[in-house]
Amino acid sequence: MKKNIILSIALTILSSAAFAKNVNVTGSVQDSESHEAESFAVVQFLDSDNQVVAYTMTDENGMFSQSLPDGCDYTLYFSNLGR
């Protein structure tokens, strides 16, 4: 009986996740003065409580892409070592 309940809960969680909508956030990071691409900068996505919910890194051209749950507001925080 216990195994059936756990399996039932797991399937419910998985089916809920399958119907959740995500949005793909893409962009680029550039130096504010030189306008050069910021390669390998860390991009953090913070929720309304300033908690990191996801993070990614820019590529060699300063581009990034991250899938996030839709319907939420996010603050983006960029950082780069040595800057």
C-alpha positions in Angstrom: 0.0 0.0 0.0 2.8 2.4 0.9 4.5 1.8 -2.5 1.3 2.6 -4.3 0.8 5.9 -2.5 4.4 7.0 -3.2 4.1 6.0 -6.9 0.8 7.9 -7.1 2.3 11.0 -5.6 5.3 10.8 -7.9 3.1 10.4 -11.0 1.0 13.3 -9.9 4.1 15.5 -9.6 5.4 14.4 -12.9 2.1 15.0 -14.7 1.8 18.5 -13.2 5.3 19.3 -14.3 4.5 18.1 -17.8 1.7 20.7 -18.1 3.7 23.6 -16.5 4.4 26.4 -19.0 7.9 27.7 -19.4 9.3 30.8 -21.1 12.7 30.9 -22.7 14.6 34.0 -21.8 17.5 34.9 -24.2 19.8 37.9 -24.4 23.3 39.2 -24.6 25.6 40.9 -22.1 27.9 43.7 -23.2 30.3 46.0 -21.5 28.5 49.3 -20.8 31.5 51.4 -22.0 33.2 49.5 -24.8 30.0 47.6 -25.9 32.1 44.4 -26.3 30.5 41.1 -25.6 31.0 39.8 -22.0 32.2 36.2 -22.6 31.5 33.7 -19.8 29.6 36.1 -17.5 27.3 34.5 -15.0 23.6 35.4 -15.4 21.4 34.8 -12.3 17.6 34.9 -12.2 16.2 36.0 -8.9 12.6 35.7 -7.7 10.7 38.5 -5.8 12.4 37.4 -2.6 15.8 37.8 -4.2 16.4 34.1 -4.1 18.4 32.6 -7.1 16.0 30.3 -9.0 18.2 29.6 -12.0 21.5 30.6 -13.4 23.4 30.3 -16.7 26.6 31.5 -18.3 27.1 33.6 -21.5 28.9 32.0 -24.4 32.0 33.4 -26.1 29.7 36.0 -27.9 28.0 37.2 -24.7 24.7 35.3 -25.5 22.6 33.4 -23.0 19.4 31.4 -22.9 17.5 30.0 -19.9 14.1 28.3 -19.6 12.0 29.6 -16.6 8.5 29.0 -15.3 6.0 31.5 -16.9 3.9 33.9 -14.9 6.7 35.0 -12.5 8.7 38.2 -12.3 12.5 37.8 -12.3 15.4 40.1 -11.6 18.5 39.4 -13.6 21.9 39.8 -12.0 25.1 39.7 -14.1 28.6 39.2 -12.9 32.0 38.5 -14.5 35.2 37.6 -12.8 37.9 40.3 -13.0 35.4 43.1 -13.7 
